[in-house]
């Protein structure tokens, strides 16, 4: 089994990213789905310190105006094709599923809404991890006793 850490919408909360990464333990890959690009760079640095070579993938969000990160990426991770986007350009879960299918993806990772979502739509696993610790628009801050 491949363990993929998926983060989105940290909005500058690097402390929450660090805490979540620590809590996850060993991972095989890491994906950051936008908002804020400098958090992606922070996370990439943390990932580079992990034992082994853990691949890191990132896309930009709607608040990453000057970022050179791509808006969309498709990667093979653990034998599955994964479509990644922030989600602000998707009109619905069905639309995202069809876009993932058009790209030959088995799963689509997205953020933007700050709300956890995990559902299979048209045979595609759609996953939104919610907000990575940021309390704006419904994100829940990680507590020490979690």
N, C-alpha and C positions, 0 to 999 in steps of 0.2 A: 504494500500500500504506500502511496506517495502522500506525504503531509505537506500541504501548501498553506502558508500563512497569507491571509488576504486582509489588507488594510485599505481604508478609504476615509476621506473627510476628517482628517485630524486637525486641520485648521490651526496649525502652529503648536499643537499640544504634543511636543516631543516626549515629555515625561510619560504620557499615556502610551505612546508607541513603545517606549522602552519597557514599560511595565507589562504590556501585552506580549511583547516579544519574549520577555523573560518567562512569562507564565506558559507560553506555548511549548517550551522545551525544544527538542530536536525537530527541525523542519528540513524538507527537501527542496523547497523553492519558496520564493516570496513575491507577492504581487501588491503593488500600491496603485490605487485607482483614482488618484487625483485629490486636489484641494488639501494641501498646499505643496507645490513642487519642492520647496526647500525641505519639507518633511521627508519627501522621497529620498533626497540626497542624504539626509541624516540616517534614515533607515538603511539605505544602501551601505553606508559606512559601518553601521552596526552589524549588518549581515556579513560584511567582509571579515569580521572578527570571529565568526563562528567556525567551528572545526569543519573541515571538508570544504568543498566548493559549492556553495548554495547559490543558485542563479537568482537574480533579482530582475523583475520586470516592472515597469511603471508607465502610466499614461497620465496626461494632464487633465485637470478638471476645469470647470467653468470659472474658477477664481485664479487660474494659473495663466494669466494673460501673456506674459513674456516668456513663458517656458518653451524650451525646445523639445520637450517630451512629445511623443506622438499622441494623437487624439484616440487612436485605436491601435491595438496590436493583437496579433494572433500567434500563439506559441504552442509548441508541443511540450507538454509537461506530464511526465509519468505515463507516456503512451496515449495521452488524450490531447485533442486540439482544443485550446482554450482561447476564446474571444474576450478581450479586455477593453473596456471603455469606462469613462466616468459615468455616463448615463444621462447627462443633461440634453443630449441630442436625440434621445429615444422617446418616442411618444407613448409607448406602452410596453408591457411585458411581451405581448404577442409580436410586436414590431421588433423588439430585441431578439426574440427567439428566431424569427425569420432571417434577420441579418446574420445571426450566428450560423444558421444553417447554410446561408448563401456563402459563408466563408469556410464551410466544412467543419465547423466547430461542434464539439460534444457538449460544451458548457460555455456560458457567458458570465463573466464577472463584471459587476458594475457597482457604482456608489450613488452619490448625489442626494438621495432622499434622506439620508441619515437614519433610515429605518431598516432593520434586518429583514431580509427576504430570501427564502430558499424554496424553490418550486420547480418542478419539471413542466415545461411548456413546449408542446409540439416535439417532444423527445429530447429537448435541450434543457440541461440543468441550468437554471438562472440563480445566481447567488449575489446578494448584496450584504456585505458584512455589517452594515450600519456605520455609524460614526465612531471612529477610533478614539474614544475617550472624550471627545469634545461635547460640551453640554448644550450647544446651540441647536435648535430645531430637533430636539428629542434625543440627542446622543446621551449616553449614560457614562458617567465617569467611573473608571475602575477604582474600586475601593480596596484597601489593604486586606480586608477579610473575604474578598471574592475568591 
